[in-house]
Amino acid sequence: MTRDDDELRIVLQRIARRIRVNRADGDVGDSQLSVLFHVDTRGPLTPSQLAALEHVTPPSMNRTVNGLEASGLVSRERDADDARKVLVTLTPAASAVLTETRRLRSIWFSDELANLTADERAALDAALPALRKLAGA
């Protein structure tokens, strides 16, 4: 890894961190928010599916889901196709948190992009295909 590679990694981490701090509910942690986003985009999921998506153990995911449930952000429902399975679903409160979090992050990002020069913005636009490839890796 070159020094430039390391600098790129650090810059991307800083940008991601600055995006993540913009959230509707400061009591919801990063891992909890990630779970909410997964359920929002994919629909109801089992705790095991969530654990696989988050690359954590099932017991760890169970603790995360328990915390979200205690906060009124998710509920557990029996799977209509297999009553042995439990699906994690969002509550209206979670949907509101996600909507506001997306809004806050969009505002922050738009404001930051507005501070760039036309050349800087063009450079980002040109780098977008490579960044998409990195994000999909």
N, C-alpha and C positions, 0 to 999 in steps of 0.2 A: 504494500500500500504506500502510495506516495504522500507527501505532505499535502498536496492539493486534494487528494482523495479524502484524507482525514479532515481537512478544512470543510469540504463539501458535506461530509457526514455531520460534522458539528453544526454547520449552518442549518441543515435540514432539521436536525434535532431541535435547535433553538426555535425555528419557525413553528414546528409541530407543538412545542411546549407553549409558545405564545398563543397559538390557536386554542389549545386545550383549556387555558385558564378562563376563556370566555364561555361561561356556562350559566344557565338559569338558576341552578341550585348548588350552592357551594358545599352542601352537605353530601352530595352525591359524588363518590370517588370516581377516578378514571376507569377502573375496572367495572364498576357498576354502570357507569354511563355507556361504556362499550357494550355491555350486555343489553341495555335498553335499545341502543342503535341496532344491534343484531336482530332483536325481536321485531323492531319497527320495520326493518327492511326485508326480513325473511318471513315474517309471520310467526305464529306460536311455535316454540321449540322446546324440546325436552332439555332438562338440565344436562344430560350427557352430550347432546348436540352442542349446547352452549360451551361446555367444558372443552370440547374438541375445537370449536371455533376460537376460543380464547387461549388454547394451549395450556390449560391448567387441569388439575386432577378433579374428578367428580366431587370429592368432599369439599375442595376449595370452592368449586362453583356452587355447591349447595349452600355454603356459608354466604356467598355473594347474593344468591337468590333469596335466602332467608332475610338478609338485611333489606333488600329491595321490597320484599313482601311486608316486612315490619314498617317500612316507610310509606306503604300504601301505593307503591309504584308498579308492582306486578301482582298478579294472582296466579294461582296454580289451578288448572282445570284438568279433568280427566279427558284423555284422548277419545273422541267419539268412535274411532276405529279399533282401538285397543285400550280397554279400561284399565289395564295394568300400567299404562304409561301416563305420565303427568306432563302437561304442556304449560310452559310459562307464557303468560299473556300480559300485555300492557294494560294499565288502568288509564282512565282519562287524565289523571294527574301526571302520569309518565308522558303521555302524548303532549301535554302542555309544556313539560320540562324540555322535551326534545325540540318542539317547535321554537321555543324561546332560545334554546341553546344554539340552534341552527341560525336563528335571526341575529343573535349577538356575534357569532363567529363570522357571518357574512358581512355584517357592518364593519367589524374590525378589519377583515381582509380587504374589503373594498377601500376603506380609509387608507390602509397601508399601500395598496396598489396606486391610489391617487397621488401618493407622494413620490412616485417614481417618474423619471423622465421618459420621454417617448422612446429613446434608445434603450433604456433599461427595461421598459415594458416589452419592446420588440425582442430583446435578448431572452426574456422569460418565455415569451410565446414560442421562440425558436427552440428552447430547451424542453418544451412541454412533451414532445414525443419520447425523449430520453427519460424524463421524469416519470411518465406513465409506465414505461418499461421497467424502471427501477421499482415502482410501487407494486407492479404485478409479480415481481420476482419472489 
